[in-house]
Amino acid sequence: MNIEKIAKAIEADAGQRLPDLRQALEEAKARVGRVTTPAQVAGTLRSLKPFG
């Protein structure tokens, strides 16, 4: 997994530099760090208050 190549592609798509991206990719490569399931993401989104 070429971290720099992947990071550059993601940043190009996002149109901006993402400071923590390389660290997150390194953690994913090493299989360490936080793992978030789709259910956890959905629960977090439900708990957010809408703007306005």
N, CA, C and O atoms as CSV, one atom per row, in Angstrom:
chain,resi,resn,atom,element,x,y,z
A,1,MET,N,N,0.859,-1.176,0.000
A,1,MET,CA,C,0.000,0.000,0.000
A,1,MET,C,C,0.901,1.232,0.000
A,1,MET,O,O,1.674,1.439,0.936
A,2,ASN,N,N,0.803,2.040,-1.035
A,2,ASN,CA,C,1.600,3.252,-1.150
A,2,ASN,C,C,0.825,4.411,-0.521
A,2,ASN,O,O,-0.055,5.003,-1.147
A,3,ILE,N,N,1.170,4.719,0.721
A,3,ILE,CA,C,0.449,5.729,1.502
A,3,ILE,C,C,0.442,7.083,0.796
A,3,ILE,O,O,-0.604,7.723,0.689
A,4,GLU,N,N,1.597,7.517,0.318
A,4,GLU,CA,C,1.687,8.838,-0.298
A,4,GLU,C,C,0.839,8.923,-1.567
A,4,GLU,O,O,0.163,9.927,-1.795
A,5,LYS,N,N,0.870,7.893,-2.379
A,5,LYS,CA,C,0.085,7.877,-3.623
A,5,LYS,C,C,-1.418,7.927,-3.313
A,5,LYS,O,O,-2.169,8.656,-3.961
A,6,ILE,N,N,-1.838,7.151,-2.328
A,6,ILE,CA,C,-3.251,7.128,-1.942
A,6,ILE,C,C,-3.663,8.480,-1.358
A,6,ILE,O,O,-4.723,9.009,-1.692
A,7,ALA,N,N,-2.817,9.034,-0.483
A,7,ALA,CA,C,-3.122,10.322,0.146
A,7,ALA,C,C,-3.246,11.430,-0.905
A,7,ALA,O,O,-4.163,12.250,-0.844
A,8,LYS,N,N,-2.332,11.449,-1.854
A,8,LYS,CA,C,-2.389,12.476,-2.907
A,8,LYS,C,C,-3.673,12.352,-3.731
A,8,LYS,O,O,-4.279,13.362,-4.090
A,9,ALA,N,N,-4.083,11.132,-4.028
A,9,ALA,CA,C,-5.309,10.929,-4.802
A,9,ALA,C,C,-6.529,11.393,-4.015
A,9,ALA,O,O,-7.416,12.042,-4.570
A,10,ILE,N,N,-6.580,11.067,-2.732
A,10,ILE,CA,C,-7.714,11.482,-1.891
A,10,ILE,C,C,-7.751,13.000,-1.769
A,10,ILE,O,O,-8.814,13.609,-1.883
A,11,GLU,N,N,-6.585,13.614,-1.536
A,11,GLU,CA,C,-6.532,15.069,-1.411
A,11,GLU,C,C,-6.891,15.760,-2.720
A,11,GLU,O,O,-7.540,16.806,-2.705
A,12,ALA,N,N,-6.483,15.196,-3.842
A,12,ALA,CA,C,-6.843,15.770,-5.140
A,12,ALA,C,C,-8.358,15.727,-5.324
A,12,ALA,O,O,-8.960,16.684,-5.811
A,13,ASP,N,N,-8.962,14.616,-4.931
A,13,ASP,CA,C,-10.413,14.485,-5.034
A,13,ASP,C,C,-11.124,15.454,-4.095
A,13,ASP,O,O,-12.153,16.030,-4.451
A,14,ALA,N,N,-10.573,15.633,-2.896
A,14,ALA,CA,C,-11.185,16.522,-1.905
A,14,ALA,C,C,-10.923,17.993,-2.225
A,14,ALA,O,O,-11.655,18.871,-1.768
A,15,GLY,N,N,-9.878,18.260,-3.010
A,15,GLY,CA,C,-9.554,19.634,-3.360
A,15,GLY,C,C,-8.852,20.391,-2.243
A,15,GLY,O,O,-8.793,21.620,-2.260
A,16,GLN,N,N,-8.322,19.659,-1.277
A,16,GLN,CA,C,-7.611,20.311,-0.178
A,16,GLN,C,C,-6.696,19.315,0.519
A,16,GLN,O,O,-6.869,18.102,0.402
A,17,ARG,N,N,-5.725,19.845,1.242
A,17,ARG,CA,C,-4.823,18.992,2.016
A,17,ARG,C,C,-5.548,18.537,3.271
A,17,ARG,O,O,-6.234,19.323,3.924
A,18,LEU,N,N,-5.391,17.268,3.599
A,18,LEU,CA,C,-6.019,16.686,4.786
A,18,LEU,C,C,-4.893,16.273,5.739
A,18,LEU,O,O,-4.278,15.223,5.555
A,19,PRO,N,N,-4.624,17.097,6.757
A,19,PRO,CA,C,-3.441,16.927,7.601
A,19,PRO,C,C,-3.291,15.564,8.281
A,19,PRO,O,O,-2.171,15.063,8.378
A,20,ASP,N,N,-4.351,14.963,8.744
A,20,ASP,CA,C,-4.257,13.699,9.479
A,20,ASP,C,C,-4.420,12.471,8.589
A,20,ASP,O,O,-4.409,11.344,9.084
A,21,LEU,N,N,-4.567,12.673,7.315
A,21,LEU,CA,C,-4.846,11.569,6.403
A,21,LEU,C,C,-3.733,10.531,6.373
A,21,LEU,O,O,-4.004,9.332,6.441
A,22,ARG,N,N,-2.497,10.974,6.272
A,22,ARG,CA,C,-1.388,10.030,6.176
A,22,ARG,C,C,-1.264,9.174,7.435
A,22,ARG,O,O,-0.993,7.976,7.356
A,23,GLN,N,N,-1.461,9.795,8.586
A,23,GLN,CA,C,-1.418,9.029,9.834
A,23,GLN,C,C,-2.533,7.985,9.857
A,23,GLN,O,O,-2.307,6.841,10.250
A,24,ALA,N,N,-3.733,8.378,9.437
A,24,ALA,CA,C,-4.857,7.442,9.414
A,24,ALA,C,C,-4.589,6.283,8.455
A,24,ALA,O,O,-4.918,5.135,8.755
A,25,LEU,N,N,-3.994,6.582,7.308
A,25,LEU,CA,C,-3.664,5.526,6.351
A,25,LEU,C,C,-2.584,4.592,6.901
A,25,LEU,O,O,-2.641,3.380,6.693
A,26,GLU,N,N,-1.609,5.158,7.596
A,26,GLU,CA,C,-0.569,4.320,8.221
A,26,GLU,C,C,-1.185,3.395,9.266
A,26,GLU,O,O,-0.823,2.222,9.352
A,27,GLU,N,N,-2.113,3.923,10.058
A,27,GLU,CA,C,-2.791,3.107,11.066
A,27,GLU,C,C,-3.614,2.002,10.407
A,27,GLU,O,O,-3.637,0.868,10.885
A,28,ALA,N,N,-4.281,2.333,9.322
A,28,ALA,CA,C,-5.068,1.324,8.614
A,28,ALA,C,C,-4.149,0.238,8.054
A,28,ALA,O,O,-4.473,-0.949,8.105
A,29,LYS,N,N,-3.021,0.651,7.530
A,29,LYS,CA,C,-2.064,-0.306,6.983
A,29,LYS,C,C,-1.560,-1.247,8.081
A,29,LYS,O,O,-1.406,-2.448,7.856
A,30,ALA,N,N,-1.308,-0.697,9.263
A,30,ALA,CA,C,-0.800,-1.492,10.380
A,30,ALA,C,C,-1.915,-2.201,11.142
A,30,ALA,O,O,-1.660,-2.965,12.073
A,31,ARG,N,N,-3.151,-1.936,10.732
A,31,ARG,CA,C,-4.328,-2.514,11.389
A,31,ARG,C,C,-4.405,-2.141,12.864
A,31,ARG,O,O,-4.730,-2.970,13.714
A,32,VAL,N,N,-4.097,-0.876,13.151
A,32,VAL,CA,C,-4.235,-0.334,14.506
A,32,VAL,C,C,-5.099,0.909,14.425
A,32,VAL,O,O,-5.466,1.348,13.335
A,33,GLY,N,N,-5.419,1.468,15.559
A,33,GLY,CA,C,-6.226,2.676,15.560
A,33,GLY,C,C,-7.693,2.336,15.723
A,33,GLY,O,O,-8.062,1.191,15.985
A,34,ARG,N,N,-8.496,3.326,15.567
A,34,ARG,CA,C,-9.923,3.203,15.788
A,34,ARG,C,C,-10.619,2.610,14.568
A,34,ARG,O,O,-10.355,3.006,13.433
A,35,VAL,N,N,-11.498,1.671,14.817
A,35,VAL,CA,C,-12.324,1.091,13.764
A,35,VAL,C,C,-13.763,1.492,14.044
A,35,VAL,O,O,-14.272,1.263,15.141
A,36,THR,N,N,-14.413,2.083,13.067
A,36,THR,CA,C,-15.793,2.536,13.225
A,36,THR,C,C,-16.681,1.733,12.286
A,36,THR,O,O,-16.432,1.667,11.083
A,37,THR,N,N,-17.708,1.132,12.843
A,37,THR,CA,C,-18.635,0.346,12.031
A,37,THR,C,C,-19.685,1.267,11.419
A,37,THR,O,O,-19.894,2.372,11.920
A,38,PRO,N,N,-20.344,0.841,10.360
A,38,PRO,CA,C,-21.418,1.642,9.785
A,38,PRO,C,C,-22.515,1.959,10.815
A,38,PRO,O,O,-23.087,3.048,10.788
A,39,ALA,N,N,-22.806,1.033,11.702
A,39,ALA,CA,C,-23.833,1.269,12.729
A,39,ALA,C,C,-23.407,2.382,13.685
A,39,ALA,O,O,-24.242,3.177,14.114
A,40,GLN,N,N,-22.123,2.446,14.022
A,40,GLN,CA,C,-21.634,3.507,14.894
A,40,GLN,C,C,-21.744,4.870,14.207
A,40,GLN,O,O,-22.132,5.856,14.833
A,41,VAL,N,N,-21.408,4.916,12.941
A,41,VAL,CA,C,-21.514,6.163,12.188
A,41,VAL,C,C,-22.968,6.613,12.134
A,41,VAL,O,O,-23.263,7.788,12.352
A,42,ALA,N,N,-23.864,5.697,11.849
A,42,ALA,CA,C,-25.289,6.026,11.771
A,42,ALA,C,C,-25.788,6.538,13.124
A,42,ALA,O,O,-26.564,7.492,13.177
A,43,GLY,N,N,-25.354,5.916,14.201
A,43,GLY,CA,C,-25.761,6.362,15.533
A,43,GLY,C,C,-25.266,7.761,15.835
A,43,GLY,O,O,-25.987,8.559,16.433
A,44,THR,N,N,-24.037,8.069,15.426
A,44,THR,CA,C,-23.500,9.396,15.636
A,44,THR,C,C,-24.260,10.422,14.819
A,44,THR,O,O,-24.553,11.511,15.312
A,45,LEU,N,N,-24.580,10.094,13.586
A,45,LEU,CA,C,-25.316,11.027,12.734
A,45,LEU,C,C,-26.712,11.295,13.294
A,45,LEU,O,O,-27.204,12.421,13.216
A,46,ARG,N,N,-27.348,10.280,13.851
A,46,ARG,CA,C,-28.679,10.459,14.439
A,46,ARG,C,C,-28.633,11.364,15.662
A,46,ARG,O,O,-29.593,12.079,15.949
A,47,SER,N,N,-27.514,11.331,16.382
A,47,SER,CA,C,-27.415,12.111,17.614
A,47,SER,C,C,-27.082,13.575,17.371
A,47,SER,O,O,-27.227,14.397,18.276
A,48,LEU,N,N,-26.639,13.914,16.165
A,48,LEU,CA,C,-26.300,15.303,15.858
A,48,LEU,C,C,-27.558,16.131,15.679
A,48,LEU,O,O,-28.540,15.679,15.091
A,49,LYS,N,N,-27.514,17.337,16.188
A,49,LYS,CA,C,-28.651,18.251,16.019
A,49,LYS,C,C,-28.550,18.914,14.660
A,49,LYS,O,O,-27.457,19.316,14.259
A,50,PRO,N,N,-29.643,19.041,13.944
A,50,PRO,CA,C,-29.607,19.696,12.630
A,50,PRO,C,C,-29.321,21.185,12.787
A,50,PRO,O,O,-29.657,21.790,13.805
A,51,PHE,N,N,-28.700,21.760,11.774
A,51,PHE,CA,C,-28.434,23.190,11.779
A,51,PHE,C,C,-29.703,23.949,11.472
A,51,PHE,O,O,-30.571,23.469,10.743
A,52,GLY,N,N,-29.802,25.151,12.039
A,52,GLY,CA,C,-30.930,26.015,11.706
A,52,GLY,C,C,-31.973,26.012,12.678
A,52,GLY,O,O,-32.978,26.702,12.509
